[in-house]
Amino acid sequence: MSNNNQVLSSQRKPELGLVCITTSDAVRFRTVTRKRLLQLTAIEQERVLSELYADNLKRLDKAIDFCYANNIKLYRMTSALFPFADTDLGETVLDSMNEELQRVGDRAISLNIRLVLHPDQFVVLSSDKPDVVKNSIKILATHALIMDKLGQPRSPWALMNIHGGKGSRAAQLKSVIRDLPESIRSRLTFENDEYAYSSLELLDVCLDTAVPLVFDAHHHVIHEHLESYDDPNVAEMLAAVRNTWRVPEWQLVHISNGREFFADPRHSDLIADMPNCYYNAPWIEVEAKFKELAIDKLRAEWLSANV
């Protein structure tokens, strides 16, 4: 391990983050389908979105309460928090909620809960189709607007994390990143995936564009055909990726386990296998089906064993 890793490890244990919802009914969100919304009159559409947005904002507030009560200091918000927010109607409804949005965001900050976001798979900045890139930027701009309205900083502390998208298009990816609005670019992070972009390929993109890389060990071992999270290459990549983070203490990584076998890309219910090097990761999003139960298990078994 590098000296930097050792310093971080000596300061504190990793913080384990909750992803979107809970296994219990404590954290849940509502939605509406496009088909249903379009069946309504314009007045009814505004009423439905107003009620849904207000309800989901209250549920976000409850999610913050849940995290605080359970000493969870990182929460990944659902990308579907405010459905159709990228439309004129959606933005109008959001504008009517500015005070409420600011209040909820301020609570998260006051309780020291880090809010992050993972936009959906339709965001592909490396697409060879200009319309797809344009729509991807529009989606990111909407998420950035929501982050702004929640009073979250324009920095990777309040990151918006996406995948590289279409493979072998690093040059285009770099070009698109450089032209992004500041509200997006200041929060943007990339994550390595199992097939299109390896950790090393994205590391080059991230170093060249000053965009942090969110390292996913499970994606990495699948892409590199490794047989263990404790393969030396995993620790080497974790250390290398830290160089993309302007504030190393903000570095975020993901962990998941294969559902049926080690290299299974489907997520398991709980996390039974952790990279030893992850004890040097300041922030870890736990991507497991059983959500808070997986966090509890890691705290009881993994973190306690590394005191």
N, C-alpha and C positions, 0 to 999 in steps of 0.2 A: 504494500500500500504506500501511496505517496504521503509525504509529511502533511499535506493539506487535508487528506482524508483522516489522518490520525488526530489532527487538531479538531476537526469537526466532531469526530467520534468522542473526544474527551469532553466536549462542551455539553452534549445532551444526547438523549436517545432519539431515534427517528419519530416523527409525528405520523400517525396513520390516518389517512383520509377516507371519508365516506363518499360513495359514488351515488348520487341522485336520489335514491329511495332507500327505505329500510325493509328488512324482511317482515317486520311487524307492520301494522297500519299507521305507525307514528308519522312517517313521512311519505306522502302520496300527493300526486298532482292530477288535475283534470285536463281534458283536451276536448277538441271538437274537430270533426272531419271537414274537409273542404266541401264535400258533397252536401253535408247538412247545412253548412254556412251559406252556400250559394242558393239553397232553396228558400232562403229567407229574404224579406225585403231589406232595403238599405237600413231602415230604422231598426229593424229587428236584429240585423247583423251587428250594429253598434251596441245594442243592448246586450246581446249574448257575449260579445267580446269584453265589454265593460265588466259584466258580472264574473266572467271566467278569469280575467286578469286580476280583478280585486281578490277573488278567492285564492288564486294561485300565489299571489303576493302574501296573503295571510299564511298560506301553507309554507312558503319560503321562510317566513318569520318563525313558524313552528319548527322548521328544520334547523334553523339557527339555535332555537331553544334546545332541541334534542342534542345537537352537537355540544353545546355548552354544558348541558347536564351530564353528558357522557365523556367530557374532557376530550372531544374530537375537535382538533383545531384547523382542519381543512375540510371543506365541503365542495364537491363538484356539483354545480347546479345542472339541472336538466336543460338541454338545448331547446326543449319544447315548453319552456316555462310560460312563454307568451305566444301561443300559436298565431301565425299570420301577422306577426309584428313587422315583417318586411313589406307589408302593404301600406298604402296611404291610410286606410282605416285603422289598421293596427297601430301605426305611429301616432295617429290622432288620439286614440284611446290612451296610449302610454303617456302622451303629453299632458293628459288630464290628471295623471296620477303622480306627477313629479314629486310632490311633497311626501307622499306615502312611500315612494320608491327610495327617496333619499333617507327617510327615517329608518327603513329596514336595512339599507346598506350601512348606515351609521352604526346601527346596533351590532352588525357583524364586526365592524372595525373596533368598536368599544369593547367587545367581548373577545377580541384577538382571534377571530375566526377568519381564516383565509378562504375567499370565494374564488373558484376557478370554473372553467367552462370547456367542454369538448364539443364543438359544433358537429353536426351530423355528417354522414358520408357523402353528401352532395357537394361539399366544399372541396373542389379539386382545382388548385391554382396552377397545376402543371398540365391541364387538359389541352389537347390540340384543337379544341373547339372554342373560339372566342366567346360565344354565348355562355358556355359553361363557366369560363373564367370570370366573365362579367357578373353572372348570377352568384358565383362563389364569393366575390368581393362584396356584393350586395348583402348576402347573408352575414358575412363577417362584420360589415358596417352596422347591421342591425344589432348584433350581439355586443359590439363595441358601444353602441348608443345605450343599450340596457346597462352595461357596466358603468358608463358615465352617469346615468340617472341614479344608479345605486351608490354613486359616490366612490367607486373603487378606483385606485390609482392607475394611471397609464404606465404600467410597468409589468414585468413578468410575475410580480406578486399576484396580480389578478389576471393570470394568463388565459389565453384562448388557444387551445391545443388542437392541431390538425395533423393529418398524415400527408406524406409527400405526394400522394396521388399517382398519376400515370408515370410509370418508370422510365428511366433513361432520358429524362428531360430536365436535368439539373440546371442547365443554362437558362431555360425559360423560367424555371422556378425562381432562380436568383433575380432575373429581370423583373418578374411580377412583384416579388417581395419589395424591391427597391422603390417601386412606384406606389406602394400601398399608402393610404392615408395614415397619419400619425396615430390616430385613435386605434387603428388595427395593429400597425407594425410594432407599436410600443408594447403590446400585450401578446403578440404572436409567438407561439412555440411550435416546434415540429416533433413528431414521434415516429421512431422507426417502426416498420411493420414486418410481417412474416415473409412477404413476397416481393413487393415492388421496390422498396428502398431499405437497404441495409443500414445499420447504425453508422458504418464508416462512410457510406455515400451521403447520408444526411449530415454527418459531422462536417464534411467539406462545405455543404451548402450553408450550414449554420455559422460556421466560423467566418465564411466569406460575407455573410449578410448581418452578422451580429444578432442572430435570432437564437435563443436557447433551444437545446434539444432535450426533450423528455425521453429518457431511456426506459424502454420496456424490456426487461430481461427475458420474459417468455417469448416475445416476438423475436428477440435476438437469437436465442438458442434454436428456435425453429428455422430461422433463415440461415444460420451458420451450421446447422446439423450437429449441434453439440449435444452431449449426452448428460450434462449436469449443469446446474446453475453455478457450481463451484469450479467450472472450467476456468483457467486463468484468464481467458479472453473476456469473460464477463466482467471481472474486476478491472481489467485494463480499459474496457470501453466505458465503464462507469467513471473511472478517473479521467479519461480523455474528454468525455462529454461535459464534465464539470467546467472545463475551460470555456464552454459556450455561455456560461452563466456569469453575468457581470457581478452579481452578488452570489457567491457560492453557497451561502447559507439558505438561499431560496431554491436550490436545485430540487426538482420534483422528478420522481421515477414512478413507474407502474409495476405492479406485481399481479400475476395470475398463475394458476396451475392448469395443466391440461385435464379435461374432464375424465377421459377414459384411459389415457396414456400420456407419457411425459410431453411429447411434441403435439398433442392434440390442441388445436387452436381454440376449441370451445372451452369456456371457463368452468372450472370446478365449483362446487358449493362452498368449500372452505379452502384455506391455504395450508397445505401440509408441508410444503417444500419452499424454503427461502434461500436466496443467495447469501452466503456469509458476508460478502462485501456490502450488502444492503444495510448493514448496521451503520455504515458510514454515509448513508443517504439521509439528508435532513428531513425530507418529506416523501411519503410513500402513499400513493393512491392504491387502495385494495380493491382489485377488480375480481370479486367473487360473488356467486349467486346469493349467498346468505348474508351479504352486506355487513351489518353491525356485528353479527355473530362471528364472522370471519375476523373482524377487528378484535373482538374479545378473545378469541382463540390465540391470535398472534401475540397479544399482550400477555396472556397467561403463560404461553409456552415458549415463544421465540424471544420476545423482549426481556422477559424475566430471566431467561437463560444467559443473556448477554449483559447482565448488570456488571 
